[in-house]
Amino acid sequence: MNEKQAVMDLDRQFCKDCETGKERAWASYFAEDGFMITQGTRDNIVGKSAIEDAMKSTFALSDIVFFWEPNFCEISDDATLAVTKGTSMLQYTKDNETVTLNGNYTTIWKKVNGEWKISWDIGN
Protein backbone atom coordinates (compact mmCIF):
# COMPACT_ATOMS: atom_id res chain seq x y z
CA MET A 1 0.00 0.00 0.00
CA ASN A 2 1.35 3.44 -0.85
CA GLU A 3 1.63 6.23 1.72
CA LYS A 4 -1.25 8.27 0.26
CA GLN A 5 -3.60 5.32 0.52
CA ALA A 6 -2.40 4.63 4.08
CA VAL A 7 -3.24 8.19 5.17
CA MET A 8 -6.62 8.12 3.42
CA ASP A 9 -7.39 4.82 5.18
CA LEU A 10 -6.25 6.31 8.49
CA ASP A 11 -8.58 9.29 8.01
CA ARG A 12 -11.47 6.84 7.40
CA GLN A 13 -10.50 4.82 10.48
CA PHE A 14 -10.45 8.06 12.49
CA CYS A 15 -14.11 8.59 11.53
CA LYS A 16 -15.06 5.00 12.33
CA ASP A 17 -13.33 5.04 15.72
CA CYS A 18 -15.18 8.21 16.71
CA GLU A 19 -18.55 6.47 16.22
CA THR A 20 -18.00 4.55 19.44
CA GLY A 21 -15.01 6.24 21.07
CA LYS A 22 -16.41 9.75 20.70
CA GLU A 23 -14.27 12.63 22.02
CA ARG A 24 -11.61 10.31 23.46
CA ALA A 25 -11.13 8.63 20.07
CA TRP A 26 -11.17 12.05 18.37
CA ALA A 27 -8.37 13.38 20.57
CA SER A 28 -6.31 10.19 20.28
CA TYR A 29 -5.60 10.95 16.61
CA PHE A 30 -4.00 14.32 17.41
CA ALA A 31 -0.37 15.08 18.12
CA GLU A 32 0.21 16.33 21.67
CA ASP A 33 0.56 19.87 20.28
CA GLY A 34 -2.20 19.50 17.67
CA PHE A 35 -4.53 22.36 16.71
CA MET A 36 -8.25 22.46 16.00
CA ILE A 37 -8.97 25.59 14.02
CA THR A 38 -12.33 27.06 15.00
CA GLN A 39 -14.71 29.09 12.88
CA GLY A 40 -13.95 32.35 14.60
CA THR A 41 -16.50 32.03 17.41
CA ARG A 42 -13.76 31.16 19.88
CA ASP A 43 -10.01 30.72 20.11
CA ASN A 44 -8.35 27.83 18.32
CA ILE A 45 -8.02 24.74 20.48
CA VAL A 46 -4.50 23.49 21.16
CA GLY A 47 -3.39 20.19 22.69
CA LYS A 48 -4.97 16.76 23.01
CA SER A 49 -6.54 17.38 26.41
CA ALA A 50 -8.16 20.66 25.38
CA ILE A 51 -9.33 19.09 22.11
CA GLU A 52 -10.96 16.18 23.94
CA ASP A 53 -12.72 18.59 26.32
CA ALA A 54 -13.90 20.76 23.43
CA MET A 55 -15.39 17.80 21.56
CA LYS A 56 -17.48 16.57 24.52
CA SER A 57 -20.31 18.96 23.64
CA THR A 58 -20.34 17.81 20.02
CA PHE A 59 -20.48 14.12 20.84
CA ALA A 60 -23.14 14.79 23.50
CA LEU A 61 -25.60 16.15 20.92
CA SER A 62 -28.90 14.30 20.83
CA ASP A 63 -29.17 11.60 18.13
CA ILE A 64 -25.78 12.56 16.73
CA VAL A 65 -24.62 11.23 13.37
CA PHE A 66 -21.14 12.52 12.50
CA PHE A 67 -19.05 11.29 9.63
CA TRP A 68 -16.55 12.44 7.07
CA GLU A 69 -14.93 11.04 3.97
CA PRO A 70 -11.57 12.09 2.55
CA ASN A 71 -11.42 12.66 -1.19
CA PHE A 72 -7.85 13.95 -1.56
CA CYS A 73 -4.45 13.29 -0.04
CA GLU A 74 -1.01 14.71 -0.69
CA ILE A 75 2.24 13.62 0.96
CA SER A 76 5.42 15.68 1.33
CA ASP A 77 8.47 14.45 -0.56
CA ASP A 78 10.12 13.33 2.69
CA ALA A 79 6.89 11.60 3.86
CA THR A 80 6.75 13.51 7.15
CA LEU A 81 3.70 15.65 6.35
CA ALA A 82 0.41 14.83 4.70
CA VAL A 83 -2.83 16.64 4.03
CA THR A 84 -6.28 15.16 3.56
CA LYS A 85 -9.39 17.01 2.57
CA GLY A 86 -12.94 15.86 2.22
CA THR A 87 -16.57 16.35 3.11
CA SER A 88 -18.34 15.99 6.43
CA MET A 89 -21.85 15.72 7.80
CA LEU A 90 -23.04 16.38 11.33
CA GLN A 91 -26.66 15.64 12.15
CA TYR A 92 -28.41 15.90 15.52
CA THR A 93 -31.77 16.68 17.09
CA LYS A 94 -32.47 20.03 18.72
CA ASP A 95 -35.92 21.12 19.96
CA ASN A 96 -37.45 18.05 18.25
CA GLU A 97 -36.02 19.18 14.89
CA THR A 98 -33.29 17.46 12.91
CA VAL A 99 -30.33 19.72 12.24
CA THR A 100 -27.98 18.73 9.40
CA LEU A 101 -24.70 20.52 8.80
CA ASN A 102 -22.73 19.60 5.69
CA GLY A 103 -19.18 20.83 5.44
CA ASN A 104 -15.65 20.46 4.19
CA TYR A 105 -12.47 19.81 6.08
CA THR A 106 -8.73 19.86 5.69
CA THR A 107 -6.50 17.88 8.03
CA ILE A 108 -2.73 18.23 8.19
CA TRP A 109 -0.98 15.11 9.44
CA LYS A 110 2.62 14.77 10.63
CA LYS A 111 4.77 11.78 11.44
CA VAL A 112 5.39 11.50 15.18
CA ASN A 113 7.61 8.59 16.21
CA GLY A 114 6.73 6.81 12.97
CA GLU A 115 2.95 7.30 13.32
CA TRP A 116 0.69 9.72 11.50
CA LYS A 117 -0.91 12.19 13.93
CA ILE A 118 -3.08 15.23 13.28
CA SER A 119 -1.19 18.49 13.51
CA TRP A 120 -3.98 20.80 12.32
CA ASP A 121 -7.67 20.11 11.74
CA ILE A 122 -9.75 22.70 9.93
CA GLY A 123 -13.47 22.24 9.29
CA ASN A 124 -16.36 24.40 8.21
C-alpha positions, 0 to 999 in steps of 0.5 A: 500500500502506498503512503497516500492510501495509508493516510486516506485509510487512516482518516477513514478509520479516524471517523469510524473510531469516533462512532464509538469512542467519541471525544476520546477517540477524536483526541487520540488521533491528534499530536500532543501539540495538535490544533483544531482551528475554529470558525472564529467564534472562539479561540483555536483549540490546542493540545490533546486534552483541550481538544478532547474537552472541546469535543465533549459537547459535540459528541453529547448532541442528541441523536448525533450522526457525524461522519466524514470522507476524505477525497484527496491526499497529498504527501510531502516528498520526505513523507513527514507531512500529509494533508487530507481534505474531504466532506463531512456531515453532522446531524443531531436533534435540537428542539425536536427538529433534525439539524444537518450541517454539511461541510468540508475539512482539511487535516494536516498530518505529521509523522510522530515517532513513525505514526501519522498524527493530526497536527492541524484540523480545519473544518467548516 
